[in-house]
Amino acid sequence: MRRFLYVSAVVGVLLLAPVIIGQPLTSVPEVLRRTFAQLPELAKSTPQGEYRALNTWLPERGLRGLYAKVRKDAGLAVLENLSGVKVFLKGPHQKGKLRLDTKADFGRYNPAFVRWLATHGIPGQQDPLVRHRLQSVYDKYLRRTARGFFVAHQSFISQPRRMKQVQTRYLELLDRQKDASDYLQETFRADTDRYEKSGHDWYEVNVAHGFWVRRAIDGTAEEFQIALTRLLETYDSNFLKE
């Protein structure tokens, strides 16, 4: 039910990823800049069939709704063509297509792809004029999600022993095909309730916890956290200071 997290990093970092420490910043491909800038129009024009194809029941919240908006212009197949590497090394998502109905596995991201995104995917990081022009797009369509994923990561790293136990149990349930995603949702319910009281979106923070569990398993959590932090430094620095 919560497997749209497979595309969580693809959408967020696709549009906004930073530079991995030690790598030079290179230009953002025009298709990514254009897709970012066109999000307001895409939000109005995306047909309902795009949302139904991703089985999302909240088209204006969460990552499936966001991915549905950008899929035709900057989906997985486009990203693989631009980067020259596969998005996923293992898992059910193959040949540029997502499989969101599997109960036995999840997409294992390719670290080389994450690094490519981190280098090429953040419009406005070095250009104040571009950043100013896109600030309203970030505020309306990405800020809530980015903040939710950031606080979920803080929660994740503050409980290392517990998170190891969660990873172990999650993999056991995947092997048995026994509602592993529902397990993650219920496991992090109390954490999510706490963050909701401080103004974060319950739904997005809850699934973000599951995202970080999966990234710890596939070994890309550090790269994604660097990307997310640099995104917030670019468009949401006051949030980080707070």
N, C-alpha and C positions, 0 to 999 in steps of 0.2 A: 504494500500500500504506500510505502514511503520511498519507493525506489527511484523517484525522480532525482535523488541525490547523485545518481550516476552522472547527471549532466550539470550538477551544481557548479563544479569548478569550471566546466566548459563555458558556461554562460558568463559567470562572474569574472573569471580571469580572461576569457576571450575578449571582453570589452575593456577591461580595466587593469590587466596584470602589470606588475612592475618589473624592474630589473633584479635578477638574482645578484646578490652581492658578488662583486668581482668581475661581472660581465659588463661590457660597454652597452649603453643604450643605443639601439638602432631605430630607424624610422618605423612607424606603425603602418601596416598595409592599408591602402585606401579603403578596401572593403570593410575593415574593422572600424575605421574612423567614421565612415558613412553610416554603418549600421548603428553605431552608438548615437550619432546625431539624429538618426531617423526614428529612434524609439518612440517618441510621442506620436508620430504618424502611424507607425506600425501598431501601436496600442489601439488605434482607432480602426485600422483596416484589416487586421488579422481575422480571417473567418473563423467561425466557431468550430469548423471541422478540424482546424489545426490544434485546437485545445482538446477536442475529443480524441484525436489521434494519439495524444499523450496521456489520455485518461486523467486529465486534471479536473478537479471539481472547484478549484479556486484560480481562475485565469488571471486575476489581478494580484495574486499573492503567490509566493513560492517560486521555485525554479522551473517547474514545468511550464507555467504560464509565460515566464520570461523567455524560455527557450523556444516555445511555440512562436513567439513574435519574431525571433531572429533566425529561425531554422532555415528558411529558404535562401536567405542572403548570406548567412554565416554559420551554417550548421556543421556537423562533424565532417562531412565529406569535403566541404570547402576548407576547413581547418587543416585537414590532412594534406590537401593539395598545396596549401600555402606553406606549411611547415616542412613537408617532405618526410614526415614520420607518422607513425600510427598514434592515435590518441590513447588507445588501450593496448597493453601488452597481453592481458589475459581477460577472460570473462565472456559474458554473453554478447557484448556489443562488437560486432564485426562488420567490416566493409562499409564503414561510415553510417551504420544504422544502429539504433538503440533497441534493445529488447528489455522491456520494463516489466515483464510478467514472470520472470524466472524466480524460483524460490530456492535455488541451490547454489547461487553464485552471485557475484557483483563485479562490476568493471574495475580492473586493476590498471590505474593510469600509468602511462609511459613517462618516466622522469624527463626524458629528452623533450617530450612534448610540453610538459609543464615549464621547463626552462625556456623553450621557445616562446611560449605564451608570455612568460614573465619578461622577456626581452622586448617583445614586439606588440604587446596588447594594451598599453595604457595611453590613450590619447590625452594630451595636455600635460603630461608629467614635466616636460621641459619647456612648455610653451604657455605662458600665463594667459595669452589671448584665447587660445583654444580651451584652456581650462575654464576660463570665465564663461565662454560660450556654452560649454557642456555642463556647467555646474547644476543648472536647473534639471537637466536630464538625470544626473546622478541623484539629486535630492528626491525626485519623484519616483524613479523606477528602481534604484539600486541601494539607496542609503539604508533603508530598513533591513534589507537582507544582509548587507555588508556588516552592519552593526551586530545583527543577530549571530552571524557566523563568528565574529570576533569574540563576543562574550562567551559563546559556546566553547571556543578554543581555550579561553582563560579557565573556564570550568574544567575542561578536559585535563589540562596540564597541572591543575592544582590537586588532582586526585590520581596520581600515577598507579598506585596499587589497585584501586577500584577499577580503573580503566583497563588494566591488564586482565582483570577477572571478567569484565564485560566483553572484551575481545575474544577471550577463550570461549565463553558461553555462546556468543554470537556465531562463531565458526562451528561450534558443535550443532547448533540449530540449523545452520545452512546445510551441513552434511546430512542432517536428518530431514531436511525440507520441512521444518516445523516452525513457521511463522517467525522467522528471525527478525524481520523488520518491525513487527508488532512488539517483539521483545524489546528492541531499542526504544521504541516510543514509550513504553510503560516504564522502562528502567530510568529514563531521564525525565519522568513526569514531575517529580518534586523539584528538580533543578530548573525546569522550565517554568513552573509556577512561581518560583522565586524571581526569575528574570522578568516575568510578565508584570510583577508588582512594581518593578523599576522602569516600566514603560516599553519593554521590548515585545515583539510579536510572538505569542505563544507558539503558534504553528511553525514559524520559521526557526525559532531557537531550538525547538524540539528536534526537527529533522537535521539541523546543523550539528547537534551532538552526534547523531548517527553518521553524518559525513566524516567527522573527525575520527570516529572509530575505524571507519573503512580506510581512511588515509593513513592511519597508524599501521594498519595491516599491510597496505600495499607500499608503504615506505615513502610517500610523497607529502606527508603532513608538513614537514619543515618548508618545502618549496612553496606550498600553497599559503602557509602562514606569512612567509616573506611577501608574497604577492598581495595578500589581503592587507597587510600592514602598510605597504607602500601605497596601495589604493587609498586607504584612509588618510595617509599623510598628504596625498594630493588633493582629495576632495572633502575630507572630513577631519581636518587636523584638530579642531576644537574638541571633538569627541575623544580623540586619543589623549589629549591633555587632561580632560576630565577623568 
